[in-house]
Amino acid sequence: MQVTQGSADLPTVGLGIPFEEWTLGRRFKTVGRTVTEADITNFVCITGMLEVLFTNLDYLEKESLIKGRLAPGALVYSFAEGLLMQSVMQHTGLAFLGMELKVNKPVFAGDTIHVECEVTEARPTSKPGRGIVTAINTVVNQKSEAVLVYTATRMVKRFDGK
């Protein structure tokens, strides 16, 4: 593929939202992502979360009170963060400062999730070039159910020079 002359002037898609655009009450949603059997297997193996709820299909079928291939809440949260990183944090995210998380419903292999985000606080810091943003992130499944909700606080890059 030949690069056209002047392509350096083209805008780059996929870059994050600068602090100035994280305005109070702003809402958006990410694209969706389906949780697969392979995702669950890989996640529990790499993290050491080798609980029978995540590794033993016979147990799930015969003994578990919850039926179906469960995804750990930590996996669902990680996917939510990944969806946000891909869409709004590239080149602008500076630090993850903390969160409060609540799991409302289980997520199973085959479920498709997306994140709905609402900015609840945005303030500049005393140091130039950065601001603090707090947002409620609601992870929603294909049935429009809120399966996990977390409030995250992040440090975000400013571009206004202040």
Phi and psi restraints in degrees (value plus and minus 20) as a CYANA .aco file:
   2 GLN   PHI    -110.1   -70.1
   2 GLN   PSI     114.4   154.4
   3 VAL   PHI    -103.1   -63.1
   3 VAL   PSI     107.3   147.3
   4 THR   PHI     -97.3   -57.3
   4 THR   PSI     130.8   170.8
   5 GLN   PHI     -84.3   -44.3
   5 GLN   PSI     116.6   156.6
   6 GLY   PHI      68.2   108.2
   6 GLY   PSI     -14.6    25.4
   7 SER   PHI     -87.0   -47.0
   7 SER   PSI     -38.5     1.5
   8 ALA   PHI     -84.5   -44.5
   8 ALA   PSI     -40.9    -0.9
   9 ASP   PHI    -106.6   -66.6
   9 ASP   PSI     -27.2    12.8
  10 LEU   PHI     -93.3   -53.3
  10 LEU   PSI     121.8   161.8
  11 PRO   PHI     -88.4   -48.4
  11 PRO   PSI     127.6   167.6
  12 THR   PHI    -113.7   -73.7
  12 THR   PSI     104.7   144.7
  13 VAL   PHI    -104.6   -64.6
  13 VAL   PSI     138.1   178.1
  14 GLY   PHI      68.5   108.5
  14 GLY   PSI     -16.6    23.4
  15 LEU   PHI     -98.7   -58.7
  15 LEU   PSI     136.1   176.1
  16 GLY   PHI     -94.3   -54.3
  16 GLY   PSI     156.3   196.3
  17 ILE   PHI    -110.4   -70.4
  17 ILE   PSI     102.3   142.3
  18 PRO   PHI     -91.5   -51.5
  18 PRO   PSI     140.6   180.6
  19 PHE   PHI     -70.0   -30.0
  19 PHE   PSI     -61.4   -21.4
  20 GLU   PHI     -79.9   -39.9
  20 GLU   PSI     -42.6    -2.6
  21 GLU   PHI    -118.4   -78.4
  21 GLU   PSI     -21.8    18.2
  22 TRP   PHI    -107.9   -67.9
  22 TRP   PSI      51.6    91.6
  23 THR   PHI    -107.2   -67.2
  23 THR   PSI     127.8   167.8
  24 LEU   PHI     -73.7   -33.7
  24 LEU   PSI     107.5   147.5
  25 GLY   PHI      68.4   108.4
  25 GLY   PSI     -28.2    11.8
  26 ARG   PHI     -80.1   -40.1
  26 ARG   PSI     117.4   157.4
  27 ARG   PHI    -149.3  -109.3
  27 ARG   PSI     125.8   165.8
  28 PHE   PHI    -179.2  -139.2
  28 PHE   PSI     148.6   188.6
  29 LYS   PHI    -153.1  -113.1
  29 LYS   PSI     135.8   175.8
  30 THR   PHI    -111.4   -71.4
  30 THR   PSI     154.3   194.3
  31 VAL   PHI     -90.4   -50.4
  31 VAL   PSI     148.1   188.1
  32 GLY   PHI    -112.0   -72.0
  32 GLY   PSI     146.0   186.0
  33 ARG   PHI    -169.2  -129.2
  33 ARG   PSI     110.6   150.6
  34 THR   PHI    -107.9   -67.9
  34 THR   PSI     112.6   152.6
  35 VAL   PHI    -103.1   -63.1
  35 VAL   PSI     105.9   145.9
  36 THR   PHI    -129.2   -89.2
  36 THR   PSI     145.5   185.5
  37 GLU   PHI     -76.7   -36.7
  37 GLU   PSI     -63.3   -23.3
  38 ALA   PHI     -82.9   -42.9
  38 ALA   PSI     -59.1   -19.1
  39 ASP   PHI     -77.8   -37.8
  39 ASP   PSI     -67.7   -27.7
  40 ILE   PHI     -83.9   -43.9
  40 ILE   PSI     -68.4   -28.4
  41 THR   PHI     -78.6   -38.6
  41 THR   PSI     -69.7   -29.7
  42 ASN   PHI     -82.1   -42.1
  42 ASN   PSI     -63.0   -23.0
  43 PHE   PHI     -84.3   -44.3
  43 PHE   PSI     -67.5   -27.5
  44 VAL   PHI     -87.4   -47.4
  44 VAL   PSI     -52.5   -12.5
  45 CYS   PHI     -91.4   -51.4
  45 CYS   PSI     -64.8   -24.8
  46 ILE   PHI     -91.9   -51.9
  46 ILE   PSI     -48.0    -8.0
  47 THR   PHI    -113.9   -73.9
  47 THR   PSI     -33.7     6.3
  48 GLY   PHI      60.4   100.4
  48 GLY   PSI      -4.2    35.8
  49 MET   PHI    -103.0   -63.0
  49 MET   PSI      39.9    79.9
  50 LEU   PHI    -106.0   -66.0
  50 LEU   PSI      36.0    76.0
  51 GLU   PHI    -105.5   -65.5
  51 GLU   PSI     123.0   163.0
  52 VAL   PHI     -76.9   -36.9
  52 VAL   PSI     -48.9    -8.9
  53 LEU   PHI     -79.4   -39.4
  53 LEU   PSI     -45.0    -5.0
  54 PHE   PHI    -129.9   -89.9
  54 PHE   PSI     -29.8    10.2
  55 THR   PHI    -146.1  -106.1
  55 THR   PSI     -32.4     7.6
  56 ASN   PHI    -142.3  -102.3
  56 ASN   PSI      77.6   117.6
  57 LEU   PHI     -86.0   -46.0
  57 LEU   PSI     -53.4   -13.4
  58 ASP   PHI     -83.6   -43.6
  58 ASP   PSI     -65.0   -25.0
  59 TYR   PHI     -79.0   -39.0
  59 TYR   PSI     -65.7   -25.7
  60 LEU   PHI     -80.0   -40.0
  60 LEU   PSI     -60.5   -20.5
  61 GLU   PHI     -92.4   -52.4
  61 GLU   PSI     -61.2   -21.2
  62 LYS   PHI    -120.2   -80.2
  62 LYS   PSI     -51.3   -11.3
  63 GLU   PHI    -141.2  -101.2
  63 GLU   PSI     -49.0    -9.0
  64 SER   PHI     -88.1   -48.1
  64 SER   PSI     124.9   164.9
  65 LEU   PHI     -95.4   -55.4
  65 LEU   PSI     -41.4    -1.4
  66 ILE   PHI    -127.2   -87.2
  66 ILE   PSI     104.0   144.0
  67 LYS   PHI    -117.6   -77.6
  67 LYS   PSI     121.5   161.5
  68 GLY   PHI      93.3   133.3
  68 GLY   PSI     143.3   183.3
  69 ARG   PHI     -99.6   -59.6
  69 ARG   PSI      79.4   119.4
  70 LEU   PHI     -93.8   -53.8
  70 LEU   PSI     123.6   163.6
  71 ALA   PHI    -122.7   -82.7
  71 ALA   PSI     114.2   154.2
  72 PRO   PHI     -80.0   -40.0
  72 PRO   PSI     124.9   164.9
  73 GLY   PHI     -76.9   -36.9
  73 GLY   PSI     -54.3   -14.3
  74 ALA   PHI     -83.6   -43.6
  74 ALA   PSI     -53.9   -13.9
  75 LEU   PHI     -88.3   -48.3
  75 LEU   PSI     -64.0   -24.0
  76 VAL   PHI     -82.0   -42.0
  76 VAL   PSI     -65.2   -25.2
  77 TYR   PHI     -80.0   -40.0
  77 TYR   PSI     -64.3   -24.3
  78 SER   PHI     -82.0   -42.0
  78 SER   PSI     -61.7   -21.7
  79 PHE   PHI     -84.4   -44.4
  79 PHE   PSI     -59.7   -19.7
  80 ALA   PHI     -80.5   -40.5
  80 ALA   PSI     -65.8   -25.8
  81 GLU   PHI     -82.5   -42.5
  81 GLU   PSI     -58.8   -18.8
  82 GLY   PHI     -82.5   -42.5
  82 GLY   PSI     -62.9   -22.9
  83 LEU   PHI     -82.1   -42.1
  83 LEU   PSI     -58.9   -18.9
  84 LEU   PHI     -90.8   -50.8
  84 LEU   PSI     -61.2   -21.2
  85 MET   PHI     -78.9   -38.9
  85 MET   PSI     -64.6   -24.6
  86 GLN   PHI     -85.4   -45.4
  86 GLN   PSI     -47.7    -7.7
  87 SER   PHI    -127.2   -87.2
  87 SER   PSI     -53.8   -13.8
  88 VAL   PHI    -152.4  -112.4
  88 VAL   PSI     -21.3    18.7
  89 MET   PHI    -134.3   -94.3
  89 MET   PSI     -27.9    12.1
  90 GLN   PHI     -80.3   -40.3
  90 GLN   PSI     106.2   146.2
  91 HIS   PHI      50.6    90.6
  91 HIS   PSI     -22.9    17.1
  92 THR   PHI    -140.6  -100.6
  92 THR   PSI     -46.5    -6.5
  93 GLY   PHI     -92.0   -52.0
  93 GLY   PSI     110.1   150.1
  94 LEU   PHI    -128.9   -88.9
  94 LEU   PSI     -59.1   -19.1
  95 ALA   PHI    -181.6  -141.6
  95 ALA   PSI     123.1   163.1
  96 PHE   PHI    -113.1   -73.1
  96 PHE   PSI     101.3   141.3
  97 LEU   PHI    -122.6   -82.6
  97 LEU   PSI     -38.7     1.3
  98 GLY   PHI     138.3   178.3
  98 GLY   PSI     149.9   189.9
  99 MET   PHI    -179.9  -139.9
  99 MET   PSI     144.5   184.5
 100 GLU   PHI    -147.4  -107.4
 100 GLU   PSI     110.2   150.2
 101 LEU   PHI    -149.1  -109.1
 101 LEU   PSI     122.9   162.9
 102 LYS   PHI    -157.5  -117.5
 102 LYS   PSI     108.4   148.4
 103 VAL   PHI    -113.8   -73.8
 103 VAL   PSI     102.7   142.7
 104 ASN   PHI    -117.8   -77.8
 104 ASN   PSI     -57.8   -17.8
 105 LYS   PHI    -166.2  -126.2
 105 LYS   PSI     135.5   175.5
 106 PRO   PHI     -93.0   -53.0
 106 PRO   PSI     133.8   173.8
 107 VAL   PHI    -135.5   -95.5
 107 VAL   PSI     117.2   157.2
 108 PHE   PHI    -138.6   -98.6
 108 PHE   PSI     139.7   179.7
 109 ALA   PHI     -75.0   -35.0
 109 ALA   PSI     113.6   153.6
 110 GLY   PHI      78.7   118.7
 110 GLY   PSI     -36.2     3.8
 111 ASP   PHI     -94.0   -54.0
 111 ASP   PSI     125.6   165.6
 112 THR   PHI    -132.0   -92.0
 112 THR   PSI     108.0   148.0
 113 ILE   PHI    -138.9   -98.9
 113 ILE   PSI     135.5   175.5
 114 HIS   PHI    -163.8  -123.8
 114 HIS   PSI     150.5   190.5
 115 VAL   PHI    -135.2   -95.2
 115 VAL   PSI     113.1   153.1
 116 GLU   PHI    -129.9   -89.9
 116 GLU   PSI     104.4   144.4
 117 CYS   PHI    -137.3   -97.3
 117 CYS   PSI     117.8   157.8
 118 GLU   PHI    -154.0  -114.0
 118 GLU   PSI     105.1   145.1
 119 VAL   PHI     -94.7   -54.7
 119 VAL   PSI     105.1   145.1
 120 THR   PHI    -130.1   -90.1
 120 THR   PSI     -36.0     4.0
 121 GLU   PHI    -178.0  -138.0
 121 GLU   PSI     120.0   160.0
 122 ALA   PHI    -168.1  -128.1
 122 ALA   PSI     100.7   140.7
 123 ARG   PHI    -163.6  -123.6
 123 ARG   PSI     125.1   165.1
 124 PRO   PHI     -92.3   -52.3
 124 PRO   PSI     137.8   177.8
 125 THR   PHI    -116.2   -76.2
 125 THR   PSI     152.4   192.4
 126 SER   PHI     -93.6   -53.6
 126 SER   PSI     -40.2    -0.2
 127 LYS   PHI    -111.0   -71.0
 127 LYS   PSI     121.6   161.6
 128 PRO   PHI     -89.4   -49.4
 128 PRO   PSI     135.3   175.3
 129 GLY   PHI      64.8   104.8
 129 GLY   PSI     -11.1    28.9
 130 ARG   PHI    -172.6  -132.6
 130 ARG   PSI     137.9   177.9
 131 GLY   PHI    -165.4  -125.4
 131 GLY   PSI     144.6   184.6
 132 ILE   PHI    -130.0   -90.0
 132 ILE   PSI     109.8   149.8
 133 VAL   PHI    -144.5  -104.5
 133 VAL   PSI     112.8   152.8
 134 THR   PHI    -137.4   -97.4
 134 THR   PSI     114.9   154.9
 135 ALA   PHI    -162.0  -122.0
 135 ALA   PSI     126.6   166.6
 136 ILE   PHI    -110.3   -70.3
 136 ILE   PSI     103.1   143.1
 137 ASN   PHI    -131.7   -91.7
 137 ASN   PSI      97.2   137.2
 138 THR   PHI    -127.5   -87.5
 138 THR   PSI     100.3   140.3
 139 VAL   PHI    -109.6   -69.6
 139 VAL   PSI     103.0   143.0
 140 VAL   PHI    -138.1   -98.1
 140 VAL   PSI     116.8   156.8
 141 ASN   PHI    -111.9   -71.9
 141 ASN   PSI    -197.7  -157.7
 142 GLN   PHI     -86.9   -46.9
 142 GLN   PSI     -33.1     6.9
 143 LYS   PHI    -115.3   -75.3
 143 LYS   PSI     -10.7    29.3
 144 SER   PHI      46.7    86.7
 144 SER   PSI       6.2    46.2
 145 GLU   PHI    -114.9   -74.9
 145 GLU   PSI     117.5   157.5
 146 ALA   PHI     -99.3   -59.3
 146 ALA   PSI      84.9   124.9
 147 VAL   PHI    -110.0   -70.0
 147 VAL   PSI     -46.0    -6.0
 148 LEU   PHI    -173.8  -133.8
 148 LEU   PSI     117.9   157.9
 149 VAL   PHI    -151.8  -111.8
 149 VAL   PSI     112.2   152.2
 150 TYR   PHI    -163.3  -123.3
 150 TYR   PSI     123.7   163.7
 151 THR   PHI    -122.0   -82.0
 151 THR   PSI      99.0   139.0
 152 ALA   PHI    -134.7   -94.7
 152 ALA   PSI     122.1   162.1
 153 THR   PHI    -136.1   -96.1
 153 THR   PSI     110.4   150.4
 154 ARG   PHI    -154.5  -114.5
 154 ARG   PSI     134.8   174.8
 155 MET   PHI    -117.9   -77.9
 155 MET   PSI     110.4   150.4
 156 VAL   PHI    -147.3  -107.3
 156 VAL   PSI     124.8   164.8
 157 LYS   PHI     -89.0   -49.0
 157 LYS   PSI     120.3   160.3
 158 ARG   PHI    -121.0   -81.0
 158 ARG   PSI     128.4   168.4
 159 PHE   PHI    -135.8   -95.8
 159 PHE   PSI     -21.1    18.9
 160 ASP   PHI    -105.4   -65.4
 160 ASP   PSI     -17.9    22.1
 161 GLY   PHI      60.8   100.8
 161 GLY   PSI     -19.6    20.4
